[in-house]
Structure formats: structure tokens, C-alpha cells
Amino acid sequence: MKKTKVLFLCTGNSARSQIAEAFLREYAGDYFEIYSAGFNPKGIHPYTKKVMEELGYDLKGQTSKNLSQYLGQIHFGIIITLCAKAEKSCPIFPGPVTRLFWPFDDPAAVQGSEEEKLSKFRQVRDQIHEKIRDWLKERDLLTD
């Protein structure tokens, strides 16, 4: 069975898209080939790694990537933008593509104490987790 290629797209590919990539790979890696990228990759944020590790996810093997490395190289069947900036800047991809816009706050933009920042990362992580599970349930790919 040929897997549909899914791209999570965000500005920095440091938090939201990395989280989404990990969750979708965990829940539906048998159905999808999952990628993430950004327009201005910044490396995976340390808090992204920390809040994912809290749930038992190791992001080893995931890296922050520039969208340009995929353009013209890979055909994505589904492109999911996770922030308004990425949605606005997303280029037109050739071929049949399903485009989805799932806006989430940028946890890396939060100012404050370490606990306030971690709290925002956890909040966004949990929102992405719920969105992916709901999306998979709608597609009958997750039953619980």
C-alpha cells in the first residue's frame, strides 16, 4: 500500500510542526509518510523536546528542515499549515493536494518565566495531540 505523504509546515520548524510530526507518526505511521518543514528553520526548540519527552516521545531522528529541500522533490498528498504566517506564505504545490490550516499559537514566542514558557509548550502540545486524534477519528484511522 502506497502511503500518502503528509507535510506539516510552520515558520521555524522548531515546535508545532515537530510535535505534529511525532504524534502523526505514532498514531498513523502505517498510513502516512510524515514530514515537517519551515520557511526559516531554527532547530528543534529545547522545550519542544522536553514536553514531548514528558509523554514518552523521543524526537531523535527528527530535524529542523527548510521547505526548499522538498519543493519539486516530493509530492505531498496532504499539506497542513500550523500557523498563519505559513498559511499565507505556502507556495502552490503541483498535483492533487489537500491543504489544511490548523492554526496554533507559537509557544516559542511566549515571554515569561521558564514555567510559563513550559506551560505554553504543554498547552500547544496537548492541542495538537487532540487535533490529530480527532482528524484521524474522522478518517476512521483511530478508534479509541
C-alpha positions in Angstrom: 0.0 0.0 0.0 1.4 3.4 -1.0 1.4 5.8 1.9 0.1 9.3 1.4 2.9 11.9 2.1 1.9 14.5 4.7 3.8 17.7 5.3 3.4 19.8 8.4 4.5 23.3 7.7 5.3 26.1 10.0 7.7 29.1 10.1 10.6 27.8 12.2 10.0 24.0 12.2 11.1 24.1 15.8 7.9 23.4 17.8 4.4 22.9 16.4 5.4 21.1 13.2 7.8 18.8 15.1 5.2 18.0 17.6 2.6 17.2 14.9 5.1 15.1 13.0 5.8 13.0 16.1 2.2 12.4 17.0 1.0 11.6 13.5 3.9 9.2 13.1 3.0 7.5 16.3 -0.7 7.1 15.6 -0.8 6.6 11.8 2.7 5.9 10.5 1.3 2.8 8.8 -0.9 5.0 6.7 1.1 8.1 6.1 4.7 9.1 5.3 5.2 12.2 7.6 7.4 15.2 7.1 7.8 18.6 8.6 9.5 21.8 7.4 9.7 25.5 7.9 10.4 28.6 5.9 13.1 29.7 8.3 14.2 26.5 10.2 15.6 27.3 13.7 16.4 23.8 15.0 14.2 21.9 17.4 13.4 24.1 20.4 14.7 22.5 23.7 11.2 22.9 25.3 9.7 21.0 22.4 12.0 18.1 23.2 11.2 18.4 26.9 7.4 18.5 26.7 7.4 15.6 24.2 9.7 13.6 26.5 7.2 14.1 29.3 4.8 11.9 27.2 7.5 9.4 26.3 8.3 10.7 22.8 11.9 10.9 21.7 12.4 13.3 18.8 15.7 11.6 17.9 15.8 11.4 14.2 13.7 14.5 13.7 15.5 17.6 12.4 14.5 21.1 11.6 14.3 21.3 7.8 13.8 24.0 5.2 10.8 23.7 2.9 13.1 24.3 -0.1 14.6 20.9 0.2 11.2 19.3 -0.6 9.9 21.7 -3.3 10.0 19.9 -6.6 11.4 16.7 -5.0 8.5 15.2 -3.2 4.8 15.1 -4.0 2.7 15.7 -0.9 -0.9 14.5 -0.8 -1.7 16.5 2.3 -0.1 19.8 3.4 -1.1 21.1 6.9 0.0 24.6 7.8 0.1 25.2 11.6 0.5 29.0 11.7 -1.0 32.0 9.9 2.4 33.0 8.5 3.0 29.6 7.0 -0.5 29.5 5.6 0.0 32.9 3.9 3.4 32.1 2.5 2.7 28.5 1.5 3.5 28.0 -2.2 1.3 26.2 -4.7 2.3 22.6 -4.8 1.8 20.7 -8.1 -0.7 17.9 -8.5 -3.7 17.0 -6.4 -3.1 18.2 -2.8 -5.3 18.5 0.2 -4.5 21.7 2.1 -5.5 22.1 5.7 -5.0 25.0 8.0 -4.7 24.2 11.7 -3.6 27.4 13.5 -1.9 27.1 16.8 -0.2 29.7 19.0 3.6 29.8 18.7 4.8 28.6 22.1 8.4 29.8 21.4 7.1 33.4 21.3 5.9 33.3 24.9 7.7 35.7 27.2 8.0 35.0 31.0 9.4 32.5 33.4 10.6 29.1 32.5 7.5 27.6 34.0 5.2 30.0 31.9 7.1 29.0 28.7 6.9 25.3 29.5 3.2 25.7 30.3 2.5 27.2 26.9 4.5 24.4 25.2 2.4 21.9 27.0 -0.8 23.6 26.1 0.1 23.7 22.4 1.4 20.1 22.5 -1.9 19.0 24.0 -4.0 21.0 21.5 -2.0 19.4 18.6 -2.4 16.0 20.1 -6.2 16.4 20.3 -6.4 17.8 16.8 -4.5 14.9 15.3 -6.5 12.3 17.2 -9.8 14.0 16.1 -8.6 14.2 12.5 -7.7 10.5 12.5 -11.0 9.5 14.0 -12.8 11.5 11.2 -10.9 9.4 8.7 -11.6 6.2 10.6 -8.0 5.6 11.3 -8.2 5.8 15.1 -10.9 4.1 17.0 -10.3 4.9 20.7 
